[in-house]
């Protein structure tokens, strides 16, 4: 019981420290990369939004479609979460309510203009493209299955008709 209580306290302390540190750190990293340039903020944000949305979504889709052991599935889900981390940290800065998030917002306003909005646009575009690709893939698979089934039925009908012999009058 004491171990569980200490573990819970440790998780709360780590979360509080991360909530104060990570948004500030991320905003400073992006701010130094963008260096106050509007075009750099827009381009970098758009690229981050697209790449770090479509890669985790694709990995999740491939992972959840296959029959994997639960350990392997958890590993791939953790990899997808790591791939989504840049967008999740940007989201934490953009919508977070803590002092770290507010400091990150101010830093990004000055050092990384347009980054947050461009990241959102890139992420939404990536989601739309991903949905279209998945729908097209599923239609293609269903069409191929229907054609294979129709071919098998036609072959079965031809064999059944051919073995009966010629009709007698």
N, C-alpha and C positions, 0 to 999 in steps of 0.2 A: 504494500500500500504506500509506503514511504517512497519507493522507487517511482511509482506512477505520479505521485504528487511532485516530486523533484523534476521529473521529466516534463510535466505540464508547466511548471515554473520556468524551466529552461527554454521551452518553446515560446512562451510569452515574452521572455527577455530577448531572445533572438529575434522574434518578430518586431518588437519595439525598436531594437537597434537597427534592423534592416529597413524598417519604415522610415526612420530618420536619415539613414545613410544613403541607401540606394538611389532614391530620386535625385538627391543633390549630386551624387557621383555621376549618374547617368547624364544629367543635364550639363554638367561640366565637360564630360567626355564629348558629347555631341556639340556643345557650344564651341569647344576648341577645334573640332573638325570643321564646323560650318564657318566660324570666325566672323559672324555678323553679316554674311553675304546672303541676300534674299534668294538668288538663283541656286546657290549651293545648298541652302536649307531646303528649298523645294525639291531639287533633284535627289538629294540624299534621303530626305523624308519619303519621297515617292518610291525610291528603290528599296528602302528598308520596309516600307509597307507591303510592297509586292512580294519581295523575296521571303521575308520572315512571316508571311501569311500563307503563301502557296506551298512552301516546303513543309511546314508542319501539317497542313491540311492533307497534302498528298501522302505523307508518311502515316498519318492517322487512318486515312482511307485504305491504304495498302495493308496496314497492320490489322484493322478490324475486319477486313475481307477474308483474311486467311485464318486457318485453324492452327493457332500457335499455342504452346504451353503458356500458362499464366505468367511464368517468370520472364519468358521472352517477350510477351505482350507488354508487361510492365516496363521492361527495359526500353522497348521502342516508344512507349508512351512518354517515358522520361526524356528520351532523345527529342521527341516532338516538342515537349515543353521547353527544352533548352533552345531549340531552334526558334521558338516563338518568344523567347525571353526579351529580345530588343523591343518588339512591339508591346509586350506586357509592361516593360519598364517605362516606355513612352506613355502608355495608358495610365500607369500609376502616377506619372508626373502630371498628366493632363487632367485627370479627374480625381486625384487623391485629395483628401481633406486635411492631411497632417501638415506640420510645419516643414517637413522635408519636401513634400510635394509643392507647397507654396513657394519655397525657395527655388525649387527646380523650375517652376513656371516662370518666375522672374528671370532666372538665368537664361532659359530658352527664349524668352521674349527679347532679350538683349543680344545674346550671342548666337542663337539659332532661330532666326525668324523664319516663319513658314514651315518649319520642320514638322511640328505636331499636326497641322492641317494636311500637309502633303502626305504624311504617314497614314492618316485616316483615309484619304482618297486612294492611295495605293492599296491599302488593305481591303477597302470595299471593292475596288476593281479586281483584285486577286480573288476575292470570294466569288464575285460574279463569274469570272473566267473559270474558276474551279467547278462551280455548279454546272456551267454550260458543258465543260469537258466531261464531267461525270454523266450527265444526261445523254450526251452524244455517245459515250462509250456503252452505256446501258442499252440504248436503242440498237446499236450495232450488234451487241451480244444477243439481244432478243431476236433480232432479224436473222442472224446466223443460226440460232437455235431453231427458229421456225422453218427456215429453209432446209436444215438438216432433217427435221422431223418430217417435212413434206416429202423430201427425197426418200427417206426410209419407208414412208407409207406407200409411195409410188412403186418402190422396188418390191415391197411385200405384195402389193396388188398385182404386179407383173408376174411374180413368182406363183402366186395363187392362181392366176388366170392361165399361165403357161403350163402348169402341171395338170390341169383338168383335161387337157387334150382338145382336139377339134370337136366342135359341136356336131352331134348326129341328128339327122333329119328323119 
